[in-house]
Amino acid sequence: MGVIKRSVKRALVWLLAEYTDMAYKYKGGDFERDCAIEALIKKAEILGYSYQFPYEYTWKNREVDSQVDVSVIVPVYNIEKYIGQCIQSLMDQKTEFVYEVLLVDDGSVDSSGMICDKYAENYPMVSVVHQENKGLSCARNAGLEKVRGRYISFVDGDDCVEQDYIQVLMQKAAQAKADIVKADFYQMYSDGTTLPSGRYRRVKSSYHNGLGEDMLSFTYAWGAVYKREMWEEIRFPAGYLYEDMMIAHLLFYMAETFEYVDLPLYRYRKDNPTSILHTWGTKEVNPKGLDHVFLAYATLEFMYRQKIKVDVNILKLTIREFGVIVFYRMNKKYHPLAFELGCYTVRRLLCRITGEYEVFLNEKERKYVDAFLKGKYTAWRALCNMERWKAK
């Protein structure tokens, strides 16, 4: 049976490859090339999506407590089944570094908030912020307003960490004077199974003056420590899904010294039925799925406003976000608008990249750029389907 399935898959991949090649060679475009952003926002409104620029906030200078080495921010929302295990893993840390744990209860209606309060009563390093439900980004931002440490770490409330999580990451940060130190992680399941992620097996252990193309691998906010200064003018995009996307565009992209620890120190829960990965997907006919592409567009606009220079690595990241990822996550009803916004965003980005960029792109990336530049929706769909089937 396995042989038959593999044979069928090979045949489908071959057919898709042939179709993709034909669609790519087709000269005509399916969409108007120069659609203005105002028109795209209006099209989104017709589909029920309201765009708001997510990076409008007042920056505050916060005091640093020299006695606190790292502040751990834990967003909490209706996870009474998991939050105790998460907090206990932070209480069980074996480390010489001084740390605090900030639990942000984002309007939970189960017993999650009470569990947080109980830990705060028993552990001096734990504090709790209760707020009305505003979403993951706002919960993390609320924690950022309270941090006292020299470094910041994010741990999601349904995940947990190894006993040496803080010690290993902070020791590496101190040795390398790193802006960011990131660890490998396990995929954790409720039946007790843990599997190595394998996500970072091709990355280097140290980076200086940027991560280059490897920043495409590091896309999660959790499982790392960050210098506090990196967050002085950056917050998570309030009200948006897929908020971790901006981490690669901004923090990982701007990090001058980045260290990777090849140890699985973080345990990421794969089977929480309430997580974004389980509640959003191609079957959901919900305009909120457009958050992905509008956030990618807005993050680049934020970079332009802040005069952050963009390069071919940001182009690669943008191509990925407007390619198979959004195609896979979003219901097909929203694919045409996502593609049009991709066309607008990529063309705008290319105007800001100096010098040749094509030589740094692989064949697949060049085909995506061609599709965006020429408005070739059929070619874009073919490329996305090709990538998706190859990954299966």
Salt bridges, closest charged atoms under 4 A:
ASP21 OD2 - LYS25 NZ 3.02
GLU45 OE1 - LYS42 NZ 3.39
GLU56 OE2 - ARG305 NH1 3.33
ASP65 OD2 - ARG148 NH1 2.84
ASP69 OD1 - ARG150 NH2 2.74
GLU100 OE1 - ARG148 NE 3.06
ASP105 OD2 - HIS130 ND1 2.85
ASP117 OD1 - HIS130 NE2 2.80
GLU145 OE2 - ARG235 NH2 2.91
ASP156 OD1 - ARG140 NH2 3.01
GLU162 OE2 - ARG267 NE 2.31
ASP179 OD1 - LYS227 NZ 3.88
GLU213 OE2 - LYS316 NZ 3.41
GLU232 OE2 - ARG62 NH2 3.81
GLU232 OE2 - ARG228 NE 3.99
GLU243 OE2 - ARG140 NH1 4.00
ASP244 OD1 - ARG140 NH1 2.56
ASP291 OD2 - LYS288 NZ 3.05
GLU301 OE2 - ARG348 NE 2.53
GLU321 OE1 - HIS292 NE2 2.80
GLU321 OE2 - ARG320 NH2 3.17
GLU340 OE1 - LYS43 NZ 2.89
GLU363 OE2 - LYS367 NZ 3.46
GLU365 OE1 - LYS316 NZ 2.71
ASP370 OD1 - LYS374 NZ 2.89
ASP370 OD2 - LYS376 NZ 3.02
GLU387 OE1 - LYS364 NZ 3.06
